[in-house]
Amino acid sequence: MKVLLDECVNRRLSRELLGHDVRTVPQQGWNSYQNGALLTLAAREGFEAFVTLDRSLRYQQNAAHHPLAILVLHTRSNRMVDCAH
């Protein structure tokens, strides 16, 4: 699966997603894109999942309009120790 990690997600999480093609927003050079445009671009580039910590994303975007899975992680911070629980 081709997975895109939002810039707020600790990039070290990609090491935990074995067997997947994981890229980050900064690696793609997409830091300047906002949520809607970012999701559209990610889908166009073949990403199948988008991982973020942005809890307000569901209020800002209609997930049904984007053909990729959107995963919102609920953690205390973006530190790996907090993402592991």
C-alpha positions in Angstrom: 0.0 0.0 0.0 1.2 3.5 -0.8 0.9 5.6 2.4 1.4 9.4 2.8 2.3 10.7 6.3 1.2 14.3 7.0 4.0 16.7 8.0 2.7 16.7 11.6 3.3 12.9 11.9 6.7 11.8 13.1 8.5 10.4 10.0 9.9 7.6 12.1 6.4 6.0 12.0 7.3 4.9 8.5 9.7 2.4 9.9 6.8 0.7 11.7 4.7 0.3 8.5 6.7 -2.6 7.1 5.7 -3.8 3.6 4.3 -0.5 2.6 5.6 2.3 0.4 5.6 5.2 2.9 6.4 8.8 2.1 6.0 12.0 4.0 4.6 15.3 2.8 8.0 17.0 3.1 9.7 14.2 1.1 7.2 14.8 -1.7 7.8 18.6 -1.5 4.2 19.2 -0.8 4.5 21.3 2.4 2.7 24.3 0.9 -0.5 22.4 0.1 -3.5 22.7 2.3 -5.7 19.7 3.3 -8.1 19.6 0.3 -5.5 20.2 -2.3 -3.1 17.8 -0.5 -5.6 15.0 -0.5 -6.4 15.5 -4.1 -2.8 15.5 -5.1 -2.0 12.4 -3.0 -4.9 10.5 -4.6 -3.7 11.6 -8.1 -0.2 10.4 -7.3 -1.5 6.9 -6.4 -1.4 7.1 -2.6 -4.0 4.8 -1.0 -3.8 6.1 2.6 -3.2 9.5 4.3 -2.1 9.5 8.0 -2.4 12.7 10.1 -2.7 14.0 13.6 -5.1 16.8 12.5 -8.3 16.0 14.4 -10.1 18.9 12.7 -9.6 17.4 9.2 -12.9 15.6 9.4 -14.7 18.9 9.9 -12.7 20.6 7.1 -12.9 17.8 4.4 -15.5 15.4 3.2 -13.7 12.1 3.1 -16.1 10.7 0.6 -14.8 13.1 -2.0 -11.3 11.6 -1.8 -10.5 8.0 -3.0 -8.0 7.2 -0.3 -8.3 6.1 3.3 -7.8 8.9 5.8 -6.4 7.9 9.2 -6.4 10.4 12.1 -4.2 9.3 14.9 -5.3 10.4 18.4 -2.1 10.8 20.5 -0.8 13.1 23.1 1.9 14.4 20.8 3.7 13.5 17.6 6.6 11.9 19.6 7.1 8.3 18.7 6.6 7.2 22.3 3.1 8.7 22.3 2.2 7.2 19.0 3.2 3.7 20.1 0.4 3.4 22.8 
